Amino acid sequence: MGKYLNLGNDGFAAIRKGSYVDKSGLIAFMNQTLGTNDKLTCVSRPRRFGKSYSAKTLCAYYNKGSDSGHLFDDLEIAGDESYRQNLNQYDVIYLDITWFISTVENIKDTVKYLQREVICELKEQFPGASENSTSLPVVLSQINEVTGSKFIILIDEWDALFREMKDDDALQKEYIQLLRGLFKSSQTDKMIEAAYITGILPVKKYGTQSALTDFREYTMLQPKKLARYVGFTENEVRKLCKQYSLDFEEMKYWYDGYSFYKEKSVYSPNSVMEAVKSEEFGDYWTQTETYEALKLYIEMDEQGLKEAIVQMLSGVRCTIDTGTFQNDMTSIKNRDDVLTLLVHLGYLAYDSEAKSVFIPNEEVRQEFVRTIKAGKYTDVAKIILDSEKLIQDTLNMDEKAVAKEIGKIHRKTTAPLFYNNEQALRSVVRYAYISCVGNYIEIQELPSGKGYADLVYLPKKASGLPLLIVELKWDKSDEGAIKQIRDKHYPEVMEDFGGDILLVGINYSTKTQVHSCKIERLHLKRRLSGQ
């Protein structure tokens, strides 16, 4: 077994020894592309989303240097008609770009070093089949001419050079030229049977054209047929939770939220597996990246970015145009470019039908809050801190403190500065309770009893928190708000909830510009089925 050529199946064998979720169906997809016009596949995913696992899986399956049947015979791929036909039948070149970056003496020599290392091994495996050359595409072409061999090329973290050396245009162009020589030349069809490259970013654009236009791209914006391989699907997570006796709803709360046209519920795979290993739910995001990675982008001085972050923290989705993003980390021109980049980095989820972005789950939301509290958005950080205090004051039934906090947050928010009706008051209160998103699901105008409750905050499972019903009034009274909740039987629709409910009445006087608050506690017994 070689270092880059047919390096074996040890990587996938190690994966199989752990708690493996069967993603071998990807192989069937790749088998369909072999030798066709669709043979070049580029998959971009955030860190922690199994890119290297997929590359190691394909390497173990295809490379001639292994007998990998025992690793795949019990998996989904074994039922596909193409399974035996392609198992361990190809010369596979596996390139981990982060390896070359970390082992070369000078990162500027990475492209030359990569070619020199791989060519040296090729000459050992194909003696006399190639003339002296420092160009990897030329050597592969020469080998094909003499032996007829065609290669499958797997490149893991293909865009690492763009991320590590984002300001070095000369090195980037040298690297792109290598890729073009391999995958966009007159020799490509002769020497390449297939290619599978993974990265965080899609193929970089120069102007309006992709540098490698022949690649079929599967991204966090458009994963297409590969949506089920982005992360773990809901069925896969349910099976894991059943197998390891974990609470599925809690798992969903922490790690679900990525959604695509063909797969509506996708989970962060690394975080799910960390929860399985530790038998505990929590924030595993910061174990692989610190808040600095997020801080760098959300603190960019782009008009409207701060407002979008605040809206998403409160549970609102923001519409964006992803078309201007140049697939790099330097050509950031506007708010939408930043938000699109955050989708590719996994910090935001993208709804392709509504063309909107949102914070996917509790784990990522905590990362945003942590970043903002430690960053330069001091005004936003103060709003979050004030909101956290407001929630605590509400739970403590401190009416004066709640009224004071809502008034304070009202004065500090940019919109709306003035309001004269309950609809505008609702906007202010929703803004004030922004930190509720962590433990509550917000429901506006919930049909209840004989009317509609203005705001209901339904506690998430296992939080142990009371349900909040908030009724808003202007130029009336907080007591009147509470009376309306009771008179119109708003709590009745919550009988299945059971437990404590806090009735929160909030009034704003346009004459005095003073907020007032009334809070009462109600305990409901859970309604039994059939009653």
N, C-alpha and C positions, 0 to 999 in steps of 0.2 A: 504493500500500500504506500502511496506517495504522500507528499505534504500538501500538494495542490491538485494533483491528478489522481483520480480514483483513490481518495484518501480513506475509504472504508465506511463502516456503519457504526462506529463507536459512539458518535454523537447521538444518533437516534436510539441506539441501544440503551444509553443512559437515560434518555427521556422515557422510554418504555418501563424502566424500573420504578419510576415515580407514579403519581396519580395521573395517568394519561387520559386525556379526552380525545377521542378518535376524530382526527381531522384528515384522515387518509383519503377522503373523497377528493381532496385537491389533486391527488395523483391522477385520478380518472380525467379530471379537467385538463391537466397537462398532457396526458397521453393523446387527447384529441387534437392537440396543437402540434405534435411532433411532425417536423418536415413540411408544415403547411405555411401559408402566408400569415398565420396567427401565432407562429412559433415563438415570438418575442414578447415576454410578459413582464410588466413592471408593476410591483405591488408596493404601495406606500402605506405605512402604518405608524402610529406613535410608538415610542418606547413602551415596553411592557405588554405589547400586543402580539407576541409570538412570531415575529418575523424570522428569527434565527431557527426556531423550532421547525418552521415550514421548510427552510432551506436544508436543514439537516435531514428532514424526512425525505425530501426529493433526492438528496445525495445518496442516502442509504438504499433507496429503491433503484436508482438508475445505474450506479457506478459498477463497472466490471470487476472491480477489485474485491467484491464481497459476495457472500451467499446469504441474502437477507430474507429469505422466505419465512424463517421462523419468527421474524419481527413483524411480518405483515399478514400472515395466513389467517389470523383471527380478527382482522380489521375489516372495515367497510370496503376497502379497495379490492380485497380478495374476491368479492362477489362480482366484480366488473370483468367483462369479457376481455379487456385489454391487459389484465393483471399479469398473467404468465408471459405474455408475448413480449413485454418490455422490462420485466424484472431483471436487473443487473446485466443489461445488454449494451450499455453505452460507456464511452470514455467521457468522464465528467471532470470538468475543471471547476474547483470550488475556490472562490476568492472572497476572503473576509477583509474588507478594506480597512477596518479598524486595526486589524493585525498588522498590515503593512505600515500604517501610520505610526503605530506604537513601536515598531522594530527598526524602522529606517533611521539612520543617524541624523539626517536633515529632512524634515517633512517636505521641503521643496523638491526632493529627489524621489518622492513616493512613486510617481508614475514610471520612472526609469527603473527603480528598484523592483517594482512589481513585475515588470516585463522580464527583467534579467533573471529573477528567481524562477518564474514559471517556465521560461524558455530553457533554463538549465535542466529542469526536471523533464521537460518534453524531449530534450535531446537524449536523455538517459533511456527513456521509454521507447523512443523511435530513432535509434541510431542510424545515421546515414540518410534519414528521410528529410533533413532540412539543411540548408546551407547556413553559413554564418549570417546572422541578422540580429539586430537589437529590437526589432518590431515584432510583437506578439502576433498581430494579424498576419504578417508575412510568413512567420514560421508555421502557423496553423494552416495557411494556404498551401505551403510547400509540403507539409505532412499529408494533406488531403490529396495533393497531386500524385504523390508516390504510393500511398497506402489506401487511399479512398476513405480514410477514417473521417467521420463527422463527430463533432463534439456537442455535448450539452454543457452550457456554461451557467453556473450559479454564482451570483454576486450578492453577498450579504452586506447591508449598509452601504449601498452603492454611492450614496450622496454624502458620506462622511467627510470627504475632502471639501465639499462645498460648505459644510457646517464648520469644520475646523479651520479652514483657510478662506473664509467668506470674502476677504478683501484682496485675495491674490488672483487677479484675473488671468495672469500668465499660466499659473498652475492649473486653474480650472479649464482653460482652453486646451492645455496639453492633455488633460484627462478626457475631455470631450472628444478630442481627436482620436484617442485610443479607442473609445467606445464606438465612434463612427467607423473606424477601421474594422472593428469586430462585427458590428451589427448594421451598418448602413453602407455597404460597399458591394461591388460586383461579385465579390467572393463569398459573401455571407451565406447564400443559399447552398454553396458547395461545402462549406466547412462547419456550419452551425446547424445542428438538428433541432435545437431549442435553446432558449435562454430564459432564466427566471432571476430577476434582480429585485432586491428589497431595499427600501429606504424609508426615511421619515417624510421626505418631500417627493412630490411627483417630479418627472423629468423637467429639468430647468428649461426655461424659455429664453430665447434671445430675440427681443422684439416681439413679434406675434407668432413666431414659429418655434415649435419644440426642437430641441437639439437632436432628438432621436425619434423622428416621426413614425418609424415603423413599429414601435412598441405599442402593444395594447396595454393601456394603463387602468389600474384598479386602485382607486384612492379613497380617502375618508369622505370625499364629496360624492363620488360615484363608484362604489365597489362592485356594482353590477352583479355578475354571476357569482362573484366571490364574497358576497356579503356575509354568508354563513361562516366564512373563515376569518373575518375581521377579529372576532373575539369569540366568547362562548354564547351560544344561543340559550333561550329560556329553557328549552327541554333539557339541554345538557346541564344547565345549572340545577334544575330540579332533581335530576338524577344524582348529581354530586351531593346535594343537600340530603337526599334520602339515604344515600350510601354512608354519609358521615354524620348523620343525625344533626344537621344544622337547620336553623330556621330559614326557610326560603324567603319569606317576606322581608326579613332583616337583610339577607343577602341582596335582594333586589333594591332595597332602600340605599344600600351603600355603593353598589357597583354597577347597577343597570343604567340605562339612559341613552346609549348610542342607538340610533334608529335609522334604518335604510328602507328604501322602497321594497326590496325583496326580503328584508329581515327586520321586523319592527322592534325587536328587543334584543340588544346585544350588550354583553357584560365585559368589563375590563378583565381579561383572563389572568394576568399576573396577580391582581388583587384577590380574585376569587380563590386562586390556588394558595395564596398566602393565608387567607382565612381558613381554608381547609386544613393546611398544615398546622396552624397555631390553634385551631378550634376556637377562634375568637375574631369577631368583627372589629374593624377599625381602619385607620388611615395608613395604608401601606404605600401610598403615592410618594411620600417624602423619603422612603427608604431607598428609592431609586433616583430621585431628583429633589433638590432643595427648592425652596420658593424663589430663589434667585432666577431660575430659568423662566418662570412666569413673570416675575417682577420686571425683567428687562423689557418685555413687550407690552404689558398693560400700562406701564408708565411712559410710553411713547407719547409725545405731545401731538396727538392727532385729534382734530376737532370732532367732538361727539363721542370719543372713545370712553371717557370717564362716565358719561351719562349712560352709555350702553352697558358698562360693567355694573353700575348701580341697579339698572333695570333688571338685568339677568340675576343678580343676587336676590332680588325680590320675587323671582320666579317668572318674570316676563321674558318672552322671546323677542329677539331683535332681527329685523329683516336686513339682509346684506346682499351685495353684489360681489360674487367671488371671481368674476371674470378678469379683473385687473391684476390679480396676484401673479407675480412672475416666478413663483416656485423657488424662491430663495429667501434668505433672511436679511438681505441688505436693500432690496429694491422696494422698501415699504413706503407707499406714497399717501395712504389715507387710512381712515378708521376701518374700512372694510378689508383692507389688506392685512391689518393686524388681526382682526377677528378670523379671517380665513386661515392665517398661519396658525392661530390657536386651535382651529379645527384639526389641522394636520398634526399638531402636537398632542392632541387628545384632551386639551383643556376645555374644549367646547364640542358640543354635538351639533350636527347639521340636519335640518329638515329640508330635503330636496324639493318637496312638493310646495311647502310654504316659503322656501328660500329664506329660512331664518335660522339663527343659532341660539343655543341655550346651554346652561350649565347642566351636565347630564345627571349627576348624582351627588350624594352627600360627601363622598370622599373628595371629589374635585371642588365642591363648594367650600369645604374647609380649607383647601389649598388657596382658593381665591381670598377668603377672609384673612388667612394667615399672612398672605402676601400684602394685602392692602394695609393691614395693621402695622406691618414693618416697613412700608414704603412711603412714598412722597405724597400720596393722596390723603393727607392728614384730615381734610374735611370729610372725605368718605369714611375714613377710619373712625372719626368721631361719631358719624351717623350710626355706624355699626355698633359702636360701644354704647351710644345712647339707646339704640334699639334693644340691645341686650338688657340694659337696665330697665327699660320700659316693660319688657316681658316679665322680668323678675318682679317688678312692682305690681304688675297685673296679677301674677300668681299669688303674690302676698296680699292682694286685695287692698293695696294702698291707693285709694282713689285720688287723693291730692297729688301724690307723686306721678300717677299716670297722666292726669290732666296737665301737670307741669311739663312732663317730658314731651307730650304731644305738642304742646305749645312751643317748646324749644326747637323741636325738629321741624315744625312748621315754619318758624322764622328762618331756619338755616337752609331749607331746601330752596332750590331755584324755581321749582314749578310744583304746584301753583303758589305764587306769592300772595295772591288774593283769591278768595272764593266766596260765593254767596249762595251755594246750594249744597245739598247732600251729596251729589255726584262728585263735586270737587272735594268735599270733605272726605269722601271715601278714598280718593287718591292720596290725600295727606296721611290718613290713618294706615293705609296699606304701606306707604313709604315708611312710616314710623315703625311698623311691625316687620321690617325687612328681615330681621334675624329669625323670625318665626319659621322661615323656610327650612331651617335645619331640623326642626322637630315636628313641624306641622304641615299639613296640606291645606292650602288656602282655597276656599270655595266662595265665590261671589254670588249674591242673590240666590241663595239656596231655597227652592220651594219648600216651605215648612208650614204645617198647620193651615192657617187661613191667609197666609201671605208669603213674602220673601224675606229671609234674613239677609241683612246687608252684607255681613262678612261672617263666615264660619271658619274657624281654624281647628281642623280635625287632627288630633295628635297621631303621630306615626306609631306603629305597633311597638310595644315594649318600652316606649318612652316613659310610661307611668304618669303622664301629664294630663290635666283636665282638658276637656273640650272647651273652646271659647266661642261664644255667640256674641257678636258685636253689632249693636244697633246704633245708628248715627242720626242725630237731629241737629237742626240749625234754627237758632232763635226760638227754641222751645225749652226743654229741660231734660237732664239726664234721667230723672225719675220717670219722665214720660217715655223715654226710650226703653227702660226696663219694663214698664207697664205694657208697652206694645209687645215685647217679647213674650210676656206671660199671657196677655189677652189673646194673642193670635197663635198661641200654642206652638211657637217655634221649636221648643225642645222635643216635642213629641216625635218628630221625624228621626231623632237621635236615640230613640229608646233601645235600638239594637246595639248602640255603643256601650251603654251602661257606665257606671262610675260617675265622677264629679263633672259638672258643667259649670263654667263661670259665665254669668250673664253680665255683659259689659255695655253700659249705656254711655254714650259720649255726645255732648252738646257743645255747639259753638255759637257764641253770641256775636253777631256782626256789629252790635252797638258798642259793646265793651271790649270786643276782640279777645275774649277770655274763653278758654275751654273748661268744661266741667265734666266730672265722671262719677258714675255710680256703678258698683260691682256687687253682685249677689251670687251666692253659691247654691247650686241645686244638685241633688244626688238622684240619679235615676238607676233603678234596678234594670238589669238586662232583661228584655222581653223574651220569654221562652217561646220556642217554635210552636205554632198552633194556637197561640193566645192572641 
